[in-house]
Amino acid sequence: MLKGFARELFSWLKAIIIALVIVFVVREFLMTPSIVKGESMYPTLQDGDRIMISKVTPINRFDEIAFHAPDTDENYVKRVIGLPGDSIEMKDDMLYINGKAYQEEYLTDKKQTAVNNYFTENFTLEEITGETVVPDGYLFVLGDNRPVSRDSRRFGFVKEDSVIGDVVFRIWPLDAIGIPK
């Protein structure tokens, strides 16, 4: 009887260790959960939302990413606007990347609440950073709630190697579960 108990205990311990190794590998190399703090990505993401961050998907323009903030010990979630080599300008609430105008569909509802006619104040990349294009190895990011967001307009470029990953899924609250839009 003692032999059977030891065999059963060993079997359970082996299963638990394998499960822990799988969880560690997934969290460390593939995906990790996080919690959104603050209102800078409202309405796309809200304070307290639980999200999954993919560490393996490529980062593209307009993706929401999590990264180690260059100005605090926190992590931020922002939207990628500029990739290396891009010139960026905001003029009359229209985003221009490399001279091409982009409608920011994710801001349509928020732009209607603009207090001073513009939801995003006018700027050029050179005015904010002193650079005419986003340097190699860096990204230019903005929050969706532009009037309150601490983003590249305030702290400059984000190093690509400080990126944790791409926000791929919201897991909380339950009524908003799914891929953030």
Backbone as JSON Lines, residues from 0, in Angstrom:
{"i":0,"aa":"M","n":[0.82,-1.19,0.0],"ca":[0.0,0.0,0.0],"c":[0.86,1.26,0.0]}
{"i":1,"aa":"L","n":[1.94,1.26,0.77],"ca":[2.84,2.39,0.82],"c":[3.52,2.6,-0.53]}
{"i":2,"aa":"K","n":[3.83,1.5,-1.21],"ca":[4.46,1.58,-2.52],"c":[3.51,2.23,-3.54]}
{"i":3,"aa":"G","n":[2.23,1.86,-3.49],"ca":[1.24,2.45,-4.39],"c":[1.04,3.94,-4.13]}
{"i":4,"aa":"F","n":[1.07,4.33,-2.85],"ca":[0.93,5.74,-2.49],"c":[2.11,6.54,-3.01]}
{"i":5,"aa":"A","n":[3.33,6.01,-2.84],"ca":[4.53,6.7,-3.31],"c":[4.5,6.86,-4.83]}
{"i":6,"aa":"R","n":[4.06,5.83,-5.53],"ca":[3.96,5.89,-6.99],"c":[2.94,6.96,-7.41]}
{"i":7,"aa":"E","n":[1.8,7.01,-6.74],"ca":[0.76,8.01,-7.03],"c":[1.28,9.43,-6.74]}
{"i":8,"aa":"L","n":[1.95,9.6,-5.6],"ca":[2.51,10.9,-5.23],"c":[3.55,11.34,-6.26]}
{"i":9,"aa":"F","n":[4.42,10.45,-6.66],"ca":[5.42,10.76,-7.68],"c":[4.75,11.16,-8.99]}
{"i":10,"aa":"S","n":[3.7,10.47,-9.37],"ca":[2.97,10.79,-10.59],"c":[2.38,12.2,-10.53]}
{"i":11,"aa":"W","n":[1.8,12.57,-9.39],"ca":[1.24,13.91,-9.21],"c":[2.33,14.97,-9.23]}
{"i":12,"aa":"L","n":[3.42,14.72,-8.56],"ca":[4.53,15.68,-8.54],"c":[5.09,15.9,-9.94]}
{"i":13,"aa":"K","n":[5.23,14.83,-10.69],"ca":[5.73,14.93,-12.06],"c":[4.78,15.79,-12.91]}
{"i":14,"aa":"A","n":[3.48,15.57,-12.8],"ca":[2.5,16.35,-13.55],"c":[2.53,17.82,-13.16]}
{"i":15,"aa":"I","n":[2.66,18.12,-11.87],"ca":[2.72,19.5,-11.4],"c":[3.98,20.19,-11.91]}
{"i":16,"aa":"I","n":[5.12,19.5,-11.85],"ca":[6.38,20.08,-12.33],"c":[6.31,20.36,-13.83]}
{"i":17,"aa":"I","n":[5.77,19.44,-14.59],"ca":[5.63,19.65,-16.04],"c":[4.72,20.85,-16.32]}
{"i":18,"aa":"A","n":[3.62,20.95,-15.59],"ca":[2.7,22.08,-15.76],"c":[3.4,23.4,-15.43]}
{"i":19,"aa":"L","n":[4.17,23.43,-14.36],"ca":[4.89,24.65,-13.98],"c":[5.93,25.04,-15.03]}
{"i":20,"aa":"V","n":[6.62,24.07,-15.59],"ca":[7.6,24.34,-16.64],"c":[6.9,24.93,-17.87]}
{"i":21,"aa":"I","n":[5.76,24.37,-18.24],"ca":[5.0,24.88,-19.39],"c":[4.56,26.31,-19.14]}
{"i":22,"aa":"V","n":[4.02,26.59,-17.96],"ca":[3.59,27.95,-17.61],"c":[4.79,28.9,-17.67]}
{"i":23,"aa":"F","n":[5.92,28.49,-17.12],"ca":[7.11,29.34,-17.14],"c":[7.55,29.65,-18.58]}
{"i":24,"aa":"V","n":[7.61,28.66,-19.42],"ca":[8.04,28.85,-20.81],"c":[7.07,29.78,-21.54]}
{"i":25,"aa":"V","n":[5.78,29.55,-21.38],"ca":[4.79,30.4,-22.06],"c":[4.91,31.84,-21.58]}
{"i":26,"aa":"R","n":[4.96,32.07,-20.27],"ca":[5.04,33.44,-19.73],"c":[6.35,34.12,-20.09]}
{"i":27,"aa":"E","n":[7.43,33.39,-20.09],"ca":[8.73,34.0,-20.31],"c":[9.02,34.26,-21.79]}
{"i":28,"aa":"F","n":[8.55,33.4,-22.67],"ca":[8.95,33.5,-24.07],"c":[7.81,33.74,-25.06]}
{"i":29,"aa":"L","n":[6.57,33.42,-24.73],"ca":[5.48,33.52,-25.71],"c":[4.47,34.61,-25.38]}
{"i":30,"aa":"M","n":[3.83,34.53,-24.24],"ca":[2.78,35.47,-23.85],"c":[2.85,35.75,-22.37]}
{"i":31,"aa":"T","n":[2.38,36.94,-22.0],"ca":[2.32,37.28,-20.59],"c":[1.08,38.13,-20.33]}
{"i":32,"aa":"P","n":[0.45,37.97,-19.18],"ca":[-0.7,38.81,-18.85],"c":[-0.23,40.13,-18.26]}
{"i":33,"aa":"S","n":[-1.08,41.15,-18.34],"ca":[-0.77,42.45,-17.76],"c":[-2.07,43.16,-17.43]}
{"i":34,"aa":"I","n":[-1.97,44.22,-16.67],"ca":[-3.13,45.03,-16.3],"c":[-2.89,46.45,-16.8]}
{"i":35,"aa":"V","n":[-3.89,47.03,-17.46],"ca":[-3.8,48.41,-17.94],"c":[-4.0,49.34,-16.75]}
{"i":36,"aa":"K","n":[-3.11,50.31,-16.63],"ca":[-3.23,51.32,-15.58],"c":[-3.34,52.68,-16.22]}
{"i":37,"aa":"G","n":[-4.36,53.43,-15.85],"ca":[-4.53,54.78,-16.35],"c":[-5.49,54.85,-17.53]}
{"i":38,"aa":"E","n":[-5.7,56.07,-17.99],"ca":[-6.69,56.36,-19.02],"c":[-6.1,56.73,-20.37]}
{"i":39,"aa":"S","n":[-4.8,56.54,-20.56],"ca":[-4.15,57.03,-21.78],"c":[-4.57,56.29,-23.05]}
{"i":40,"aa":"M","n":[-5.12,55.1,-22.94],"ca":[-5.55,54.35,-24.13],"c":[-7.08,54.29,-24.25]}
{"i":41,"aa":"Y","n":[-7.79,55.05,-23.41],"ca":[-9.25,55.07,-23.45],"c":[-9.71,55.63,-24.79]}
{"i":42,"aa":"P","n":[-10.7,55.09,-25.45],"ca":[-11.61,54.02,-25.04],"c":[-11.16,52.62,-25.48]}
{"i":43,"aa":"T","n":[-10.06,52.52,-26.22],"ca":[-9.61,51.21,-26.7],"c":[-9.35,50.27,-25.54]}
{"i":44,"aa":"L","n":[-8.57,50.72,-24.59],"ca":[-8.29,49.98,-23.37],"c":[-8.57,50.9,-22.2]}
{"i":45,"aa":"Q","n":[-9.11,50.32,-21.13],"ca":[-9.48,51.14,-19.98],"c":[-8.72,50.71,-18.74]}
{"i":46,"aa":"D","n":[-8.65,51.62,-17.78],"ca":[-7.99,51.34,-16.51],"c":[-8.57,50.08,-15.89]}
{"i":47,"aa":"G","n":[-7.7,49.13,-15.57],"ca":[-8.12,47.88,-14.96],"c":[-8.34,46.73,-15.93]}
{"i":48,"aa":"D","n":[-8.33,47.0,-17.23],"ca":[-8.45,45.91,-18.21],"c":[-7.29,44.94,-18.04]}
{"i":49,"aa":"R","n":[-7.6,43.67,-18.15],"ca":[-6.56,42.63,-18.15],"c":[-6.32,42.24,-19.6]}
{"i":50,"aa":"I","n":[-5.05,42.23,-19.99],"ca":[-4.7,41.97,-21.38],"c":[-3.64,40.87,-21.46]}
{"i":51,"aa":"M","n":[-3.56,40.26,-22.64],"ca":[-2.51,39.3,-22.95],"c":[-1.57,39.96,-23.96]}
{"i":52,"aa":"I","n":[-0.28,39.83,-23.69],"ca":[0.74,40.44,-24.52],"c":[1.55,39.33,-25.18]}
{"i":53,"aa":"S","n":[1.59,39.36,-26.51],"ca":[2.38,38.37,-27.25],"c":[3.81,38.87,-27.38]}
{"i":54,"aa":"K","n":[4.75,38.01,-27.04],"ca":[6.16,38.35,-27.14],"c":[6.77,37.9,-28.46]}
{"i":55,"aa":"V","n":[5.96,37.26,-29.31],"ca":[6.51,36.7,-30.54],"c":[5.93,37.3,-31.81]}
{"i":56,"aa":"T","n":[4.85,38.06,-31.73],"ca":[4.29,38.65,-32.95],"c":[5.09,39.88,-33.34]}
{"i":57,"aa":"P","n":[5.24,40.12,-34.64],"ca":[5.99,41.31,-35.08],"c":[5.2,42.58,-34.74]}
{"i":58,"aa":"I","n":[5.92,43.66,-34.51],"ca":[5.3,44.94,-34.17],"c":[5.09,45.71,-35.48]}
{"i":59,"aa":"N","n":[3.83,46.12,-35.7],"ca":[3.46,46.87,-36.9],"c":[2.89,48.22,-36.51]}
{"i":60,"aa":"R","n":[2.82,49.12,-37.49],"ca":[2.22,50.42,-37.27],"c":[0.77,50.24,-36.8]}
{"i":61,"aa":"F","n":[0.38,51.04,-35.82],"ca":[-0.96,51.09,-35.21],"c":[-1.24,49.93,-34.25]}
{"i":62,"aa":"D","n":[-0.27,49.04,-34.02],"ca":[-0.43,48.02,-32.98],"c":[-0.38,48.69,-31.61]}
{"i":63,"aa":"E","n":[-1.11,48.11,-30.65],"ca":[-0.96,48.52,-29.26],"c":[0.15,47.66,-28.67]}
{"i":64,"aa":"I","n":[1.12,48.31,-28.04],"ca":[2.24,47.57,-27.48],"c":[2.41,47.92,-26.0]}
{"i":65,"aa":"A","n":[3.01,46.99,-25.28],"ca":[3.45,47.25,-23.9],"c":[4.96,47.37,-23.93]}
{"i":66,"aa":"F","n":[5.48,48.31,-23.16],"ca":[6.93,48.52,-23.13],"c":[7.34,49.1,-21.78]}
{"i":67,"aa":"H","n":[8.62,48.96,-21.48],"ca":[9.18,49.56,-20.27],"c":[9.3,51.06,-20.52]}
{"i":68,"aa":"A","n":[8.62,51.85,-19.7],"ca":[8.6,53.29,-19.9],"c":[9.99,53.89,-19.76]}
{"i":69,"aa":"P","n":[10.35,54.82,-20.66],"ca":[11.68,55.43,-20.57],"c":[11.78,56.48,-19.47]}
{"i":70,"aa":"D","n":[10.64,56.91,-18.9],"ca":[10.67,58.0,-17.91],"c":[10.23,57.58,-16.5]}
{"i":71,"aa":"T","n":[9.86,56.3,-16.31],"ca":[9.48,55.81,-14.98],"c":[9.88,54.33,-14.88]}
{"i":72,"aa":"D","n":[9.61,53.75,-13.73],"ca":[9.87,52.32,-13.55],"c":[8.65,51.47,-13.9]}
{"i":73,"aa":"E","n":[7.69,52.04,-14.58],"ca":[6.45,51.35,-14.93],"c":[6.51,50.82,-16.36]}
{"i":74,"aa":"N","n":[5.49,50.07,-16.71],"ca":[5.29,49.66,-18.1],"c":[4.12,50.46,-18.64]}
{"i":75,"aa":"Y","n":[4.21,50.87,-19.9],"ca":[3.14,51.61,-20.55],"c":[2.55,50.77,-21.67]}
{"i":76,"aa":"V","n":[1.3,51.08,-22.01],"ca":[0.66,50.54,-23.2],"c":[0.31,51.74,-24.08]}
{"i":77,"aa":"K","n":[0.8,51.74,-25.3],"ca":[0.55,52.83,-26.26],"c":[0.41,52.24,-27.65]}
{"i":78,"aa":"R","n":[0.04,53.09,-28.6],"ca":[-0.12,52.68,-29.99],"c":[1.11,53.09,-30.8]}
{"i":79,"aa":"V","n":[1.63,52.18,-31.6],"ca":[2.79,52.48,-32.46],"c":[2.32,53.36,-33.61]}
{"i":80,"aa":"I","n":[2.92,54.51,-33.73],"ca":[2.6,55.44,-34.81],"c":[3.75,55.48,-35.82]}
{"i":81,"aa":"G","n":[4.96,55.58,-35.32],"ca":[6.12,55.7,-36.2],"c":[7.1,54.56,-36.05]}
{"i":82,"aa":"L","n":[7.51,54.01,-37.19],"ca":[8.53,52.96,-37.25],"c":[9.85,53.6,-37.7]}
{"i":83,"aa":"P","n":[10.97,52.91,-37.55],"ca":[12.24,53.49,-37.97],"c":[12.19,53.99,-39.43]}
{"i":84,"aa":"G","n":[12.69,55.22,-39.62],"ca":[12.71,55.83,-40.95],"c":[11.49,56.68,-41.27]}
{"i":85,"aa":"D","n":[10.46,56.65,-40.42],"ca":[9.24,57.42,-40.67],"c":[9.38,58.87,-40.25]}
{"i":86,"aa":"S","n":[8.8,59.77,-41.05],"ca":[8.61,61.16,-40.61],"c":[7.15,61.27,-40.17]}
{"i":87,"aa":"I","n":[6.9,62.06,-39.14],"ca":[5.57,62.14,-38.55],"c":[5.19,63.6,-38.33]}
{"i":88,"aa":"E","n":[3.94,63.89,-38.65],"ca":[3.41,65.23,-38.41],"c":[1.92,65.1,-38.07]}
{"i":89,"aa":"M","n":[1.47,65.94,-37.16],"ca":[0.04,66.04,-36.84],"c":[-0.35,67.47,-37.2]}
{"i":90,"aa":"K","n":[-1.31,67.59,-38.12],"ca":[-1.73,68.92,-38.55],"c":[-3.25,68.94,-38.68]}
{"i":91,"aa":"D","n":[-3.88,69.84,-37.96],"ca":[-5.34,70.0,-37.98],"c":[-6.05,68.67,-37.7]}
{"i":92,"aa":"D","n":[-5.54,67.96,-36.68],"ca":[-6.11,66.68,-36.23],"c":[-5.99,65.56,-37.27]}
{"i":93,"aa":"M","n":[-5.09,65.7,-38.21],"ca":[-4.84,64.67,-39.22],"c":[-3.4,64.19,-39.04]}
{"i":94,"aa":"L","n":[-3.22,62.88,-38.96],"ca":[-1.89,62.28,-38.82],"c":[-1.29,62.08,-40.21]}
{"i":95,"aa":"Y","n":[-0.05,62.54,-40.36],"ca":[0.7,62.35,-41.6],"c":[1.95,61.54,-41.28]}
{"i":96,"aa":"I","n":[2.09,60.44,-41.98],"ca":[3.29,59.61,-41.85],"c":[3.93,59.55,-43.23]}
{"i":97,"aa":"N","n":[5.17,60.0,-43.3],"ca":[5.9,60.08,-44.57],"c":[5.09,60.85,-45.62]}
{"i":98,"aa":"G","n":[4.39,61.89,-45.18],"ca":[3.63,62.75,-46.07],"c":[2.25,62.23,-46.43]}
{"i":99,"aa":"K","n":[1.9,61.01,-46.03],"ca":[0.6,60.43,-46.36],"c":[-0.35,60.6,-45.17]}
{"i":100,"aa":"A","n":[-1.57,61.07,-45.46],"ca":[-2.58,61.28,-44.42],"c":[-3.2,59.95,-44.0]}
{"i":101,"aa":"Y","n":[-3.39,59.78,-42.7],"ca":[-4.02,58.57,-42.14],"c":[-5.21,58.96,-41.28]}
{"i":102,"aa":"Q","n":[-6.36,58.37,-41.57],"ca":[-7.52,58.5,-40.7],"c":[-7.33,57.55,-39.53]}
{"i":103,"aa":"E","n":[-7.37,58.04,-38.34],"ca":[-7.21,57.19,-37.17],"c":[-8.6,56.77,-36.69]}
{"i":104,"aa":"E","n":[-9.09,55.68,-37.29],"ca":[-10.46,55.21,-37.03],"c":[-10.72,54.98,-35.54]}
{"i":105,"aa":"Y","n":[-9.72,54.54,-34.81],"ca":[-9.86,54.26,-33.39],"c":[-10.08,55.53,-32.57]}
{"i":106,"aa":"L","n":[-9.93,56.72,-33.16],"ca":[-10.12,57.99,-32.46],"c":[-11.4,58.71,-32.85]}
{"i":107,"aa":"T","n":[-12.15,58.19,-33.79],"ca":[-13.31,58.9,-34.33],"c":[-14.25,59.4,-33.25]}
{"i":108,"aa":"D","n":[-14.65,58.54,-32.32],"ca":[-15.59,58.95,-31.27],"c":[-14.96,59.97,-30.33]}
{"i":109,"aa":"K","n":[-13.69,59.8,-29.99],"ca":[-13.02,60.71,-29.06],"c":[-12.81,62.09,-29.68]}
{"i":110,"aa":"K","n":[-12.58,62.16,-30.98],"ca":[-12.35,63.46,-31.62],"c":[-13.56,64.36,-31.5]}
{"i":111,"aa":"Q","n":[-14.73,63.78,-31.39],"ca":[-15.96,64.59,-31.27],"c":[-16.04,65.29,-29.92]}
{"i":112,"aa":"T","n":[-15.24,64.87,-28.95],"ca":[-15.26,65.48,-27.62],"c":[-14.14,66.5,-27.44]}
{"i":113,"aa":"A","n":[-13.42,66.82,-28.51],"ca":[-12.29,67.75,-28.43],"c":[-12.75,69.11,-27.91]}
{"i":114,"aa":"V","n":[-12.0,69.65,-26.97],"ca":[-12.37,70.92,-26.33],"c":[-11.92,72.12,-27.17]}
{"i":115,"aa":"N","n":[-10.71,72.1,-27.64],"ca":[-10.16,73.24,-28.37],"c":[-10.1,72.98,-29.87]}
{"i":116,"aa":"N","n":[-11.12,72.39,-30.43],"ca":[-11.23,72.07,-31.85],"c":[-10.36,70.9,-32.29]}
{"i":117,"aa":"Y","n":[-9.24,70.65,-31.61],"ca":[-8.36,69.55,-32.0],"c":[-8.22,68.56,-30.86]}
{"i":118,"aa":"F","n":[-8.34,67.29,-31.18],"ca":[-8.13,66.25,-30.18],"c":[-6.65,66.04,-29.93]}
{"i":119,"aa":"T","n":[-5.85,66.16,-31.02],"ca":[-4.4,66.06,-30.91],"c":[-3.8,67.36,-31.41]}
{"i":120,"aa":"E","n":[-3.01,67.98,-30.57],"ca":[-2.41,69.25,-30.96],"c":[-1.41,69.05,-32.11]}
{"i":121,"aa":"N","n":[-1.24,70.09,-32.89],"ca":[-0.31,70.05,-34.02],"c":[1.13,69.85,-33.53]}
{"i":122,"aa":"F","n":[1.89,69.05,-34.27],"ca":[3.31,68.88,-33.98],"c":[3.99,68.26,-35.19]}
{"i":123,"aa":"T","n":[5.3,68.41,-35.23],"ca":[6.12,67.65,-36.16],"c":[7.11,66.84,-35.32]}
{"i":124,"aa":"L","n":[7.61,65.79,-35.88],"ca":[8.58,64.96,-35.18],"c":[9.8,65.79,-34.79]}
{"i":125,"aa":"E","n":[10.22,66.68,-35.67],"ca":[11.41,67.49,-35.41],"c":[11.17,68.46,-34.25]}
{"i":126,"aa":"E","n":[9.97,69.04,-34.15],"ca":[9.67,69.94,-33.04],"c":[9.74,69.22,-31.69]}
{"i":127,"aa":"I","n":[9.31,67.98,-31.67],"ca":[9.23,67.24,-30.4],"c":[10.56,66.59,-30.03]}
{"i":128,"aa":"T","n":[11.23,66.02,-31.02],"ca":[12.41,65.2,-30.72],"c":[13.73,65.77,-31.25]}
{"i":129,"aa":"G","n":[13.65,66.72,-32.16],"ca":[14.86,67.22,-32.81],"c":[15.31,66.35,-33.97]}
{"i":130,"aa":"E","n":[14.6,65.28,-34.24],"ca":[14.91,64.36,-35.35],"c":[13.87,64.53,-36.45]}
{"i":131,"aa":"T","n":[14.28,64.34,-37.7],"ca":[13.32,64.45,-38.81],"c":[12.64,63.11,-39.09]}
{"i":132,"aa":"V","n":[13.29,62.01,-38.71],"ca":[12.69,60.67,-38.87],"c":[12.95,59.86,-37.6]}
{"i":133,"aa":"V","n":[12.15,58.83,-37.42],"ca":[12.35,57.92,-36.29],"c":[13.66,57.16,-36.53]}
{"i":134,"aa":"P","n":[14.59,57.22,-35.58],"ca":[15.89,56.54,-35.76],"c":[15.75,55.01,-35.76]}
{"i":135,"aa":"D","n":[16.73,54.34,-36.34],"ca":[16.79,52.88,-36.31],"c":[16.79,52.41,-34.86]}
{"i":136,"aa":"G","n":[16.04,51.35,-34.59],"ca":[16.0,50.78,-33.26],"c":[15.01,51.45,-32.32]}
{"i":137,"aa":"Y","n":[14.21,52.37,-32.85],"ca":[13.27,53.11,-32.01],"c":[11.87,53.13,-32.64]}
{"i":138,"aa":"L","n":[10.88,53.46,-31.79],"ca":[9.49,53.62,-32.22],"c":[8.96,54.94,-31.69]}
{"i":139,"aa":"F","n":[7.96,55.48,-32.37],"ca":[7.25,56.67,-31.89],"c":[5.85,56.21,-31.54]}
{"i":140,"aa":"V","n":[5.41,56.45,-30.29],"ca":[4.13,55.94,-29.81],"c":[3.25,57.07,-29.29]}
{"i":141,"aa":"L","n":[1.93,56.88,-29.44],"ca":[0.95,57.82,-28.88],"c":[-0.14,57.03,-28.18]}
{"i":142,"aa":"G","n":[-0.7,57.62,-27.14],"ca":[-1.87,57.04,-26.5],"c":[-3.12,57.43,-27.28]}
{"i":143,"aa":"D","n":[-4.18,56.64,-27.16],"ca":[-5.42,56.96,-27.86],"c":[-6.18,58.11,-27.21]}
{"i":144,"aa":"N","n":[-5.96,58.36,-25.94],"ca":[-6.59,59.47,-25.24],"c":[-5.58,60.62,-25.21]}
{"i":145,"aa":"R","n":[-5.39,61.22,-26.36],"ca":[-4.3,62.17,-26.59],"c":[-4.2,63.32,-25.58]}
{"i":146,"aa":"P","n":[-5.3,63.91,-25.14],"ca":[-5.15,65.04,-24.19],"c":[-4.51,64.66,-22.86]}
{"i":147,"aa":"V","n":[-4.57,63.4,-22.44],"ca":[-4.03,63.03,-21.12],"c":[-2.87,62.04,-21.2]}
{"i":148,"aa":"S","n":[-2.5,61.61,-22.37],"ca":[-1.5,60.54,-22.52],"c":[-0.07,61.04,-22.37]}
{"i":149,"aa":"R","n":[0.71,60.32,-21.55],"ca":[2.18,60.5,-21.52],"c":[2.72,59.57,-22.59]}
{"i":150,"aa":"D","n":[3.25,60.13,-23.65],"ca":[3.7,59.31,-24.77],"c":[4.93,59.94,-25.4]}
{"i":151,"aa":"S","n":[5.24,59.58,-26.63],"ca":[6.47,60.05,-27.28],"c":[6.51,61.57,-27.44]}
{"i":152,"aa":"R","n":[5.37,62.23,-27.38],"ca":[5.38,63.69,-27.42],"c":[6.03,64.25,-26.16]}
{"i":153,"aa":"R","n":[6.04,63.47,-25.11],"ca":[6.58,63.92,-23.83],"c":[7.97,63.32,-23.53]}
{"i":154,"aa":"F","n":[8.12,62.01,-23.78],"ca":[9.39,61.37,-23.4],"c":[10.24,60.93,-24.59]}
{"i":155,"aa":"G","n":[9.81,61.23,-25.8],"ca":[10.62,60.9,-26.98],"c":[10.41,59.48,-27.47]}
{"i":156,"aa":"F","n":[11.38,58.97,-28.17],"ca":[11.28,57.66,-28.78],"c":[11.35,56.53,-27.76]}
{"i":157,"aa":"V","n":[10.82,55.38,-28.15],"ca":[10.86,54.17,-27.33],"c":[11.84,53.21,-28.0]}
{"i":158,"aa":"K","n":[12.79,52.69,-27.23],"ca":[13.73,51.72,-27.79],"c":[12.98,50.43,-28.12]}
{"i":159,"aa":"E","n":[13.25,49.88,-29.3],"ca":[12.59,48.63,-29.69],"c":[12.89,47.51,-28.7]}
{"i":160,"aa":"D","n":[14.09,47.51,-28.11],"ca":[14.41,46.43,-27.17],"c":[13.74,46.61,-25.8]}
{"i":161,"aa":"S","n":[13.03,47.72,-25.59],"ca":[12.28,47.88,-24.35],"c":[10.82,47.41,-24.51]}
{"i":162,"aa":"V","n":[10.46,47.0,-25.72],"ca":[9.11,46.52,-25.99],"c":[8.93,45.14,-25.37]}
{"i":163,"aa":"I","n":[7.88,44.99,-24.58],"ca":[7.55,43.7,-23.99],"c":[6.83,42.85,-25.02]}
{"i":164,"aa":"G","n":[5.89,43.47,-25.74],"ca":[5.17,42.74,-26.77],"c":[3.94,43.48,-27.25]}
{"i":165,"aa":"D","n":[3.22,42.81,-28.11],"ca":[2.03,43.31,-28.79],"c":[0.79,42.9,-28.0]}
{"i":166,"aa":"V","n":[-0.09,43.86,-27.72],"ca":[-1.34,43.53,-27.03],"c":[-2.23,42.79,-28.03]}
{"i":167,"aa":"V","n":[-2.54,41.53,-27.73],"ca":[-3.29,40.72,-28.68],"c":[-4.69,40.33,-28.22]}
{"i":168,"aa":"F","n":[-4.96,40.46,-26.9],"ca":[-6.24,39.97,-26.42],"c":[-6.57,40.63,-25.08]}
{"i":169,"aa":"R","n":[-7.83,40.99,-24.91],"ca":[-8.31,41.48,-23.62],"c":[-9.06,40.34,-22.95]}
{"i":170,"aa":"I","n":[-8.69,40.01,-21.7],"ca":[-9.33,38.89,-21.0],"c":[-10.26,39.35,-19.89]}
{"i":171,"aa":"W","n":[-10.25,40.65,-19.58],"ca":[-11.14,41.21,-18.56],"c":[-11.36,42.67,-18.85]}
{"i":172,"aa":"P","n":[-12.52,43.2,-18.7],"ca":[-13.75,42.62,-18.16],"c":[-14.41,41.67,-19.16]}
{"i":173,"aa":"L","n":[-15.24,40.81,-18.63],"ca":[-15.85,39.77,-19.46],"c":[-16.71,40.33,-20.59]}
{"i":174,"aa":"D","n":[-17.36,41.47,-20.38],"ca":[-18.22,42.01,-21.44],"c":[-17.41,42.67,-22.57]}
{"i":175,"aa":"A","n":[-16.1,42.8,-22.37],"ca":[-15.24,43.39,-23.41],"c":[-14.16,42.41,-23.86]}
{"i":176,"aa":"I","n":[-14.32,41.14,-23.53],"ca":[-13.32,40.14,-23.87],"c":[-13.14,40.06,-25.39]}
{"i":177,"aa":"G","n":[-11.92,39.91,-25.83],"ca":[-11.65,39.79,-27.26],"c":[-10.44,40.62,-27.68]}
{"i":178,"aa":"I","n":[-10.3,40.8,-28.97],"ca":[-9.19,41.55,-29.54],"c":[-9.51,43.03,-29.47]}
{"i":179,"aa":"P","n":[-8.65,43.85,-28.83],"ca":[-8.91,45.29,-28.76],"c":[-8.93,45.9,-30.15]}
{"i":180,"aa":"K","n":[-9.81,46.84,-30.37],"ca":[-9.94,47.48,-31.68],"c":[-9.39,48.87,-31.63]}
